[in-house]
């Protein structure tokens, strides 16, 4: 059982006996607690009743000073269920599509991915894998239990999708390039998962492995409290991500922030005994302990500020909507539990008509705002602010834009 001992300050506690999922260290620093949050932010709920009774779990966020990893020590994998109702595609956004296209083209050029075999772990609906295969005339196999048959396989691109989690039984699929985007943060035991990837690579030193995850340094420095969700049991820093791959026999080619710093990517190949091409920034690691403490101390203050702002809007009869029914939007709604926001906007047509897990607001399309006339639009991700502004202008909606 975890033992907790108070240390410096009123908020920071040392968690003794909690093993870091990356390095195995048995002491971590307690950051924040979030009780009974929705277990899934991206499951689609067709009724309000189903949404408000969605499964919930507790978040007890901890920081490992040994490797710079942040994780939920209360995570229960039994609450996770990734089915065809799971919907987290961002490809309906022109801004995100531009980023994904640029990333695919860059990977193809850097690693000469032409007429090659590509495996994607956690391929979702197949958008990125299809893009890699189209641009480089490659062949692809994607693994994801949430894949909907008839999507990517209906194209002329040579791709196959396996509706299952990638695991030991699939390591016989050989690839010149293995890609995995926004999956690793969902894995309770990332060390065992990367060990599986290592076995899949075998002795192919030319195989490149590419992973993309949320960047915890961005979350800490931007005070991105809406980024903390139950589905993410791990929050990687450059140090913890690099360590995870090194200890499983990989040589790091690069660890790079992406998407305006919100994401973190790692590129690696089998270790040949040589030095990494990338070296860790020790300043970042030293600063991270201070940044986690500031994050923990500032969490309640940011929540209080938004409660006050939304309370003022309710008192004055103003209407507000949240733009973005993904993880950030769901966390925002469940943290603040405000009645002033009646609907949440999303451009993904597969989400429209569904409901927000935990609080039950209906998800509407941007066109809904033409008759709803909100006074304020709360934007959950600054990367999409300009795109959202142009959409509002096209719709003739004159509303104040607030960044969450």
SETOR-303953 format. One line per 8 residues: their letters; for each residue x, y, z of C-alpha. Coordinates in steps of 0.001 Angstrom, whole numbers. Example, Ala and Ser with C-alpha at 12.3 -4.5 7.8 and 13.67 -1.06 7.14 Angstrom:
as	12300,-4500,7800; 13670,-1060,7140 $
This chain:
xxxxxxxx	0,0,0; 1188,3515,-814; 2471,5526,2139; 2242,9304,2048; 4505,11627,4041; 4224,15396,4069; 7278,17357,2943; 7909,21018,2086 $
xxxxxxxx	4924,23279,1567; 1235,22656,1936; 634,20896,-1353; 3677,18785,-2154; 3769,15319,-637; 6178,12462,-1108; 4561,9253,-2254; 6652,6377,-950 $
xxxxxxxx	6258,2967,-2523; 4712,4125,-5807; 6837,2743,-8622; 7466,4991,-11601; 6210,3166,-14733; 9282,4276,-16678; 12328,3958,-14412; 10867,1955,-11494 $
xxxxxxxx	11942,4454,-8821; 9823,3994,-5703; 9510,7615,-4603; 7468,10240,-6404; 6193,13710,-5579; 2441,14195,-5295; 1067,17002,-7473; -2737,17168,-7647 $
xxxxxxxx	-5838,15045,-7063; -8874,14990,-9367; -11709,12857,-8048; -14299,10948,-10086; -13486,12259,-13554; -14834,10521,-16684; -12751,7461,-17504; -13065,8285,-21214 $
xxxxxxxx	-13127,11700,-22843; -13541,10445,-26400; -16304,7878,-26160; -19437,9013,-27976; -22588,9028,-25840; -25835,9215,-27873; -27953,10165,-24843; -27500,12646,-22020 $
xxxxxxxx	-28443,9958,-19506; -25656,7689,-20726; -23152,10552,-20677; -23817,11669,-17107; -23565,8096,-15817; -20340,7382,-17714; -17685,5370,-15810; -15404,7475,-13615 $
xxxxxxxx	-12068,7178,-11897; -9678,9166,-9693; -6507,10912,-10771; -3637,11138,-8302; -923,12842,-10297; 2677,12167,-9287; 6106,13257,-10518; 9229,11095,-10590 $
xxxxxxxx	12341,13239,-10005; 14602,10387,-11116; 13528,10360,-14774; 11204,13345,-15134; 8046,11313,-15669; 4532,12325,-14557; 1862,9672,-14042; -1461,8820,-12434 $
xxxxxxxx	-685,6439,-9603; -4418,5660,-9160; -4950,4522,-12758; -7147,1430,-13164; -6862,-166,-16639; -10102,-2083,-16025; -11971,1177,-16693; -10577,1468,-20206 $
xxxxxxxx	-12682,310,-23180; -11523,1352,-26665; -14352,359,-29005; -15714,1646,-32309; -17555,4298,-30289; -14189,5844,-29401; -13634,8953,-31534; -10551,11145,-31229 $
xxxxxxxx	-9750,12044,-34845; -8507,15607,-35332; -8237,15374,-39106; -11424,17396,-39693; -9459,20490,-38678; -7565,22148,-41568; -4960,23315,-39048; -4346,19792,-37770 $
xxxxxxxx	-4508,18313,-41264; -1790,20736,-42313; 358,19605,-39396; -230,15894,-40113; 531,16289,-43815; 3719,18192,-43073; 4764,15551,-40530; 4118,12687,-42960 $
xxxxxxxx	6089,14399,-45739; 8967,15112,-43361; 9147,11505,-42146; 9107,10208,-45714; 11978,12501,-46697; 14105,11955,-43591; 13800,8176,-43606; 13344,7519,-47332 $
xxxxxxxx	9943,5914,-46802; 9195,4949,-50381; 7974,1507,-51384; 8386,427,-47759; 6369,-1562,-45214; 4858,539,-42434; 3175,-606,-39216; 1069,1859,-37232 $
xxxxxxxx	207,1028,-33633; -3048,2707,-32626; -4009,3778,-36138; -7462,5089,-35185; -9577,5487,-38302; -6450,5158,-40456; -5951,8766,-41583; -2225,9088,-40928 $
xxxxxxxx	-1276,5607,-42125; -3146,6158,-45388; -1363,9493,-45792; 2077,7885,-45308; 1230,5186,-47842; -212,7597,-50384; 2637,10105,-50256; 5402,7499,-50318 $
xxxxxxxx	3689,4682,-52230; 4154,2481,-49191; 2284,-534,-47817; 680,-306,-44382; -807,-2364,-41565; -2661,-581,-38769; -3687,-1917,-35355; -6621,-388,-33477 $
xxxxxxxx	-9723,-1884,-31832; -11660,1315,-32619; -11133,1028,-36380; -14364,1097,-38379; -14211,-1400,-41307; -14747,4,-44770; -12820,3211,-44180; -9201,3092,-45249 $
xxxxxxxx	-9552,-355,-46776; -12029,1095,-49249; -9298,3217,-50856; -6818,2227,-53531; -3997,2491,-50982; -2479,-884,-49967; -3388,-782,-46266; -4809,-3413,-43925 $
xxxxxxxx	-6333,-2813,-40502; -6430,-5221,-37584; -9209,-4434,-35096; -7177,-5285,-32028; -4593,-3849,-29645; -1015,-4270,-30790; 577,-6938,-28571; 3094,-9774,-28440 $
xxxxxxxx	1058,-11876,-30873; 1588,-9332,-33643; 5335,-8863,-33371; 5785,-11093,-36429; 4621,-8176,-38602; 7913,-6804,-39899; 8271,-3195,-40913; 10747,-677,-42248 $
xxxxxxxx	9003,1982,-40191; 6903,1657,-37025; 4758,4644,-36114; 2692,5156,-32973; 998,8480,-32268; -849,9350,-29063; -1073,5816,-27757; 1861,5435,-25365 $
xxxxxxxx	353,7854,-22836; -2610,5450,-22510; -446,2432,-21621; -135,1578,-17922; 3118,-343,-18408; 5014,1541,-21128; 8204,-396,-20458; 6586,-3730,-21360 $
xxxxxxxx	4916,-2110,-24366; 8191,-783,-25799; 9777,-4156,-25075; 7162,-5644,-27430; 8099,-3104,-30070; 11750,-4045,-29602; 10928,-7705,-30217; 8972,-6758,-33330 $
xxxxxxxx	12012,-4963,-34738; 14136,-8087,-34238; 17618,-7569,-35688; 16576,-5043,-38325; 18903,-2136,-37561; 17476,-171,-40470; 13956,-98,-38979; 13016,3333,-37625 $
xxxxxxxx	10581,3687,-34726; 8612,6932,-34384; 6380,7788,-31410; 4397,10950,-30677; 2928,11825,-27263; 1658,14923,-25443; 4518,17030,-24098; 4292,17340,-20314 $
xxxxxxxx	6694,20291,-20339; 4153,22251,-22348; 1375,21247,-19942; 3428,22379,-16949; 4685,25650,-18428; 1395,26647,-20047; -548,25636,-16923; -2540,23329,-19194 $
xxxxxxxx	-4701,21863,-16450; -7329,20775,-19000; -4746,18368,-20478; -4962,16101,-17410; -7372,13268,-18234; -7960,9786,-16894; -7125,8063,-20174; -3593,9411,-19954 $
xxxxxxxx	-1890,7441,-17225; 1517,8770,-18389; 2808,12250,-19199; 6213,12131,-20879; 9042,14620,-20688; 11998,14454,-23115; 14006,12710,-20380; 11456,10044,-19491 $
xxxxxxxx	10639,9359,-23159; 14290,8946,-24122; 15016,6797,-21079; 12127,4470,-21901; 13518,3732,-25364; 17152,3518,-24276; 16459,944,-21573; 14741,-1218,-24185 $
xxxxxxxx	17696,-1355,-26539; 17114,1635,-28794; 19444,4418,-29841; 17797,7835,-29873; 18007,9732,-33133; 15985,12697,-31945; 13480,13930,-29385; 11625,16955,-30688 $
xxxxxxxx	8718,19156,-29578; 6021,19486,-32242; 2693,21216,-32937; 3832,24441,-31262; 5349,22485,-28393; 2171,20620,-27431; 3493,17263,-28673; 6760,15405,-28201 $
xxxxxxxx	8213,13039,-30797; 10967,10458,-30549; 12767,8722,-33417; 14915,5701,-32633; 16667,2678,-34115; 18200,-417,-32548; 21217,364,-30434; 24529,-543,-32014 $
xxxxxxxx	26550,451,-28981; 27147,3938,-30292; 26153,7227,-28703; 22742,8757,-29228; 22384,11417,-31888; 20339,13383,-29338; 21417,14439,-25868; 19104,15432,-23039 $
xxxxxxxx	18866,19016,-21840; 19877,18764,-18193; 18572,22277,-17537; 15072,21104,-18437; 15376,18219,-16014; 16566,20451,-13187; 13817,22975,-13819; 11122,20353,-14053 $
xxxxxxxx	10988,19768,-10309; 10298,23469,-9766; 7766,23558,-12599; 5791,20627,-11227; 5600,22360,-7846; 4351,25592,-9455; 1809,23611,-11473; 460,21926,-8344 $
xxxxxxxx	262,25211,-6452; -1414,27048,-9351; -3988,24380,-10233; -6705,25463,-7773; -6122,29114,-8591; -6801,28630,-12291; -9937,26614,-11548; -11150,29377,-9211 $
xxxxxxxx	-10537,32079,-11832; -12648,30238,-14389; -15389,29570,-11854; -15516,33282,-11121; -15540,34221,-14821; -18339,31795,-15664; -20286,32874,-12572; -20133,36485,-13754 $
xxxxxxxx	-21397,35453,-17168; -24302,33536,-15647; -25218,36491,-13425; -25297,38868,-16395; -27299,36480,-18570; -24507,35916,-21096; -24299,32798,-23221; -21042,30897,-23594 $
xxxxxxxx	-20071,27824,-25574; -16979,25655,-25419; -15305,24960,-28771; -13745,21517,-28737; -15456,18333,-27543; -12200,16448,-27139; -10168,15759,-24029; -9592,19395,-23058 $
xxxxxxxx	-13247,20328,-23461; -14471,17342,-21472; -12007,18099,-18654; -12997,21785,-18642; -16688,20944,-18340; -16235,18305,-15644; -13862,20417,-13583; -16060,23514,-13572 $
xxxxxxxx	-19491,21818,-13698; -21141,24992,-14909; -24729,25326,-16105; -23943,28502,-18057; -22550,26373,-20911; -25432,24529,-22554; -23690,23144,-25653; -20191,22257,-26837 $
xxxxxxxx	-19097,22878,-30421; -17029,20490,-32538; -16238,20336,-36262; -16040,16521,-36254; -19398,15411,-37748; -19117,12060,-35977; -19426,13888,-32638; -22373,16110,-33515 $
xxxxxxxx	-25548,15042,-31721; -23585,13127,-29090; -23054,14256,-25484; -20158,15227,-23215; -19079,12472,-20830; -19837,13342,-17215; -21813,16565,-17689; -24086,15633,-20616 $
xxxxxxxx	-24038,18780,-22804; -24997,18128,-26414; -22266,18455,-29033; -23294,20727,-31897; -21804,21781,-35227; -20451,25311,-35768; -23543,26120,-37900; -25665,25831,-34731 $
xxxxxxxx	-24155,29100,-33507; -25861,31106,-36275; -29141,30834,-34392; -27764,30330,-30876; -25896,33687,-30823; -23325,33097,-28040; -21706,36045,-26302; -18446,34138,-25792 $
xxxxxxxx	-16684,31182,-27395; -14218,29432,-25107; -11430,27943,-27218; -9781,24913,-25643; -6621,24883,-27777; -4797,28045,-28851; -3450,26270,-31940; -6941,26450,-33428 $
xxxxxxxx	-7776,30028,-32452; -7255,31532,-35908; -9150,28698,-37598; -12072,29143,-35200; -12075,32925,-35649; -12372,32549,-39433; -15212,30032,-39021; -17096,32416,-36736 $
xxxxxxxx	-16617,35233,-39240; -17929,33068,-42070; -20982,32196,-39963; -21615,35830,-39059; -21217,35078,-35356; -19985,38062,-33352; -18712,36596,-30089; -15776,37201,-27789 $
xxxx	-13102,34528,-28048; -11688,33383,-24696; -8678,31060,-24474; -9045,28390,-21824 $
